[in-house]
């Protein structure tokens, strides 16, 4: 049974030959570029500059050598453009604040401000205002909320918040076809990030890829608008999902069953100890549009649908399932109410937990390698029973994580799988 076949078993809640591993399969299951470099050294691989495939979070490419060394089972199928509007091509060297030489795309055109912080510009165009900032002591970018035209409540125009959700271009479609051709026959599982289906993802609201964003682009304003302008938000979601389904039809025609799952939405609904909205609001404002997209995917493809939401979302998981999601990530086991045993016992036969394999707030950065090993083995024992579990951390693995700990986590999964 190869990785792809095993992943299919696990996603269908059957006991696979092993627990699949994903690191690098998406923008929410990745590894910081600094840690990727250290992981290569940990496995005795020769040094070479690592590609930054998602510059907003400074995620590094988990290359084929690392895939083999770690035993990764899931490969990415990501779009050409990043959240900053840059395109991943024409690689060149760049020196980071922390002294690492990495590879960035040709149009990654940052400038330093007077404080020494690094500013990023939409599509690398320095003639417009910057849309993101990396503090000189930081390891990733933060969005900059730029001034936008005043929102006219007497004449709201959803087109303003639809600018980044247009019809897929021939170039982007050709990109997905090329990826699919390269991944077909690899024997690996594939997680597709096709774009366009994120409903109110707060990372996307500021429009960092747009040179002149319009509409509701402030984070606080967006959250308030879900209550005060719910009609506008619902019209936006209706239009956005119509566009998304038309794009998915075209993508599926070139990708087919090469993809095993589709990263559908990354909107967070939980904080460390509470929800952003209650179940009734989720059911009213979000669920009809999630269900519309998920129903199309399930009726027309073999893909499983992947919902990312950080935080204490136990009360919403039943709603996620009812909305048609097959997978939940990152499974924030350190948030209130997210006890692994309770999650598995309550929902383990109806939704796959893609994440939750290692606590990234306390255990991974601050534990000992033996504590990490014991923690991972325990998580695998709980989540891995009867399938429905893909091993990944609670969100992306950050910079400055002790590499001995990350290595211990990866080796513990191999141990659990009987590969050591």
Secondary structure, DSSP 8 states (H G I E B T S, - for coil): --HHHHHHHHHTTS--SS-EE-SSSSTTS-BBHHHHHHHHHHTT------BEEETTTTEE---HHHHHHHT--EEEEE-SB-TTS-BS-S-EEEE-TTS-EEEE-TT---EE-TTS-EEEEGGG-TTS-EEEEE-TT-SS-EE---------GGG--GGGG-TTS----HHHHHHHHHHHHHHTTS-SEEEEE--S--SS-HHHHT-TT-SS--SS--HHHHHHHHHHTHHHHHHHHHHHHHHHHHHHHHHHHHHGGG-SEEEEE----B-SSSBSS-HHHIIIIIHHHHHHHHHHHHHH-S-EEEEE--SS-GGGHHHHHHTT--EEE---TTSTT--HHHHHHHHTTTSEEE--SS-TTTHHHHS-HHHHHHHHHHHHHHH-TTS-EEE--SS-B-TT--HHHHHHHHHHHHHHTT--
